[in-house]
């Protein structure tokens, strides 16, 4: 499921929204690590 999520993102990437995608991914990764720690 996680890889499907990444693949979906890579298909929909536009140069103007790379920054938004990057910050979104960082937030998602932080959330995942927080979930793992708990």
LINGIVEN-V248650 format. One line per field, one symbol per residue. ss: DSSP state (a for helix, b for strand, c for the rest). phi: phi as a letter, one per 20 degrees, with the letter a starting at -180 (. if undefined). A space follows every 10 residues. Layout:
BEGIN
ss = ???
phi = ???
END
This chain:
BEGIN
ss = caaaaaaaaa aaccaaaaaa aaaaaaaaaa aaaaaaac
phi = .fffffffff fefcgfdfff fffffffffg fffffffe
END
